[in-house]
Amino acid sequence: MKLASIRLTGLPTWGRVEGEEIILPDKAFLYANPLLIDAIARDALNLVTEVREGLRIPVADAVFDPVIPRPGRIICVGINFMA
């Protein structure tokens, strides 16, 4: 499942990407999980495919935000290779 954080009428929201569309969850699910990070924190991602579908936004018309707009941590791993 591919997920995307987008802006809809200037407000942040999110949905799952299927083909050339982003399908938002229904309003009740988005009210409880307004940002993707909220759904992850509540362990609700497994419910995304089970809830009723909301709006469908063409990918070409979407204004994308960072997938996780306010991460709690950023972890970097580096490996040095000898030439």
C-alpha positions as a Markdown table, in Angstrom:
| # | Residue | x | y | z |
|---|---|---|---|---|
| 1 | Met | 0.0 | 0.0 | 0.0 |
| 2 | Lys | 1.4 | 3.4 | -1.0 |
| 3 | Leu | 0.4 | 6.4 | 1.2 |
| 4 | Ala | 0.8 | 10.1 | 0.5 |
| 5 | Ser | 0.5 | 13.3 | 2.5 |
| 6 | Ile | -1.1 | 16.1 | 0.4 |
| 7 | Arg | -2.7 | 19.5 | 0.8 |
| 8 | Leu | -6.4 | 19.8 | -0.1 |
| 9 | Thr | -7.7 | 23.4 | -0.3 |
| 10 | Gly | -4.5 | 24.4 | 1.6 |
| 11 | Leu | -5.1 | 22.0 | 4.5 |
| 12 | Pro | -3.0 | 18.9 | 5.2 |
| 13 | Thr | -4.6 | 15.5 | 4.7 |
| 14 | Trp | -3.5 | 12.1 | 3.5 |
| 15 | Gly | -4.7 | 9.0 | 1.6 |
| 16 | Arg | -3.6 | 5.9 | -0.2 |
| 17 | Val | -2.4 | 6.0 | -3.7 |
| 18 | Glu | -4.0 | 3.6 | -6.2 |
| 19 | Gly | -3.0 | 4.0 | -9.8 |
| 20 | Glu | -3.4 | 7.6 | -10.8 |
| 21 | Glu | -5.6 | 8.6 | -7.8 |
| 22 | Ile | -5.2 | 9.3 | -4.1 |
| 23 | Ile | -8.1 | 8.0 | -2.2 |
| 24 | Leu | -8.8 | 9.7 | 1.1 |
| 25 | Pro | -10.4 | 7.8 | 4.0 |
| 26 | Asp | -13.9 | 8.9 | 5.0 |
| 27 | Lys | -14.4 | 12.0 | 7.1 |
| 28 | Ala | -14.8 | 10.1 | 10.4 |
| 29 | Phe | -11.5 | 8.3 | 10.0 |
| 30 | Leu | -9.7 | 11.5 | 9.0 |
| 31 | Tyr | -11.3 | 13.3 | 12.0 |
| 32 | Ala | -9.7 | 10.7 | 14.3 |
| 33 | Asn | -6.4 | 10.6 | 12.2 |
| 34 | Pro | -6.0 | 14.0 | 10.6 |
| 35 | Leu | -2.3 | 13.3 | 9.6 |
| 36 | Leu | -0.6 | 10.1 | 8.5 |
| 37 | Ile | 1.6 | 10.2 | 11.5 |
| 38 | Asp | -1.6 | 10.1 | 13.7 |
| 39 | Ala | -2.8 | 7.0 | 12.0 |
| 40 | Ile | 0.7 | 5.4 | 12.5 |
| 41 | Ala | 0.8 | 6.4 | 16.1 |
| 42 | Arg | -2.7 | 4.8 | 16.7 |
| 43 | Asp | -1.7 | 1.7 | 14.8 |
| 44 | Ala | -4.7 | 2.4 | 12.5 |
| 45 | Leu | -3.0 | 1.9 | 9.1 |
| 46 | Asn | -4.4 | -1.7 | 8.8 |
| 47 | Leu | -7.9 | -0.1 | 8.8 |
| 48 | Val | -7.2 | 2.2 | 5.9 |
| 49 | Thr | -8.4 | -0.3 | 3.3 |
| 50 | Glu | -11.4 | -1.3 | 5.4 |
| 51 | Val | -12.9 | 2.2 | 6.0 |
| 52 | Arg | -15.3 | 3.8 | 3.5 |
| 53 | Glu | -13.6 | 5.8 | 0.8 |
| 54 | Gly | -13.8 | 9.6 | 0.8 |
| 55 | Leu | -12.7 | 11.9 | -2.0 |
| 56 | Arg | -10.6 | 10.8 | -4.9 |
| 57 | Ile | -7.9 | 13.2 | -6.0 |
| 58 | Pro | -6.0 | 12.7 | -9.3 |
| 59 | Val | -2.3 | 12.3 | -8.6 |
| 60 | Ala | -1.6 | 14.9 | -11.3 |
| 61 | Asp | -3.6 | 17.5 | -9.3 |
| 62 | Ala | -2.2 | 16.7 | -5.9 |
| 63 | Val | 0.0 | 19.1 | -3.9 |
| 64 | Phe | 2.4 | 16.8 | -2.0 |
| 65 | Asp | 3.7 | 17.3 | 1.5 |
| 66 | Pro | 6.5 | 15.3 | 3.1 |
| 67 | Val | 5.0 | 11.9 | 3.9 |
| 68 | Ile | 5.6 | 12.3 | 7.6 |
| 69 | Pro | 5.4 | 16.1 | 8.1 |
| 70 | Arg | 6.7 | 16.2 | 11.7 |
| 71 | Pro | 8.8 | 13.1 | 12.5 |
| 72 | Gly | 9.7 | 12.4 | 16.1 |
| 73 | Arg | 13.2 | 11.3 | 15.1 |
| 74 | Ile | 15.4 | 11.2 | 12.1 |
| 75 | Ile | 17.8 | 8.3 | 12.0 |
| 76 | Cys | 20.7 | 8.3 | 9.5 |
| 77 | Val | 23.0 | 5.3 | 8.8 |
| 78 | Gly | 26.2 | 5.7 | 7.0 |
| 79 | Ile | 28.6 | 3.2 | 5.6 |
| 80 | Asn | 32.1 | 3.9 | 4.4 |
| 81 | Phe | 33.5 | 1.7 | 1.7 |
| 82 | Met | 37.2 | 1.4 | 1.0 |
| 83 | Ala | 38.1 | 1.9 | -2.6 |
